[in-house]
Amino acid sequence: MIHLVGLTHRQVELLDVLWDLDSAEEVQNFISDLSDRDQQECQTLMELLRLELLDQSINLLLSFKEANKVISKFTLGK
């Protein structure tokens, strides 16, 4: 689950629309129809989403690393 904190009502509206689009082409078409300010806002929001997904991926990998450490203690040796 993606969770961004401190968004304005307008930012949430933009993200809701972006989330409902089905392709990169639809996203580009939507953004190109916006004002310059909203285009920049969408670019910033999409970057925030990428960073949040990256953060979640790193945390998941770190949790697997910790789990593997624990599991390795119970691995039968030769």
N, C-alpha and C positions, 0 to 999 in steps of 0.2 A: 504494500500500500504506500502510495506517495503522499507525503504530508508536508505542505509548505505553510509556514506560519507568517502572519502579519500582512496578508494580501488585502488589497482594497477590494471593494465590491466590483469595480470595473475589471480588475485583474482576474477575479474569480469568473466573471462573465466571459472574458476572453478565453481563459483556460477551458471553461465548459464547452465553448464552441470548438476550440482546437481539439479537445478530447473526442468529440463526436465525429470529427472528420475521418475519412477512411483511407486516405492516401497522402503521400507527400505532395502530390500535385494539387489536391484539394486544399491542403494547408497553404501552399504557395499562392493559390488563387484567392483564398480568403484574405491572406495578409496583404496581397497586392491591392486589394480593394479598400484597405483601411487608410486612414490619415497617416502622415509620416510619424506622428507621435505614437499612434496605436501600433504601427508596424514595429517601431523600436521597442515598444512595451512587449509585444508578442515575442520578438527575438530574445529579449531579456528573460521573459518567463520560460521560454523553451530552454534557455541555457540553465536556468535554475532547476528545471526538471532533469536535465542531463546530469547536473551536479548531484542532485538528490539520488538519482538512480545509481550513479557511480559510488556514492557514499554507502548506499544500501548494499551494493555488490561487494565492496571492500569489507564491510562489517560481516557479511555472510561468509566470505572467504576466511576471515579471521576466526569466526566461530567454528568453521570446519577444521581449521588448524588446531585450535584448542581441543576439539573433540578427538581428533586424530592422536594428539599427545596422550590423552586419557586412554584411548583404545589401545595404543601401542604398549601400554603397561601390562595389558592382559593378553598380548599376542604370545603364542607358544613359540619358543625358540627351538632351534635344531639341536 
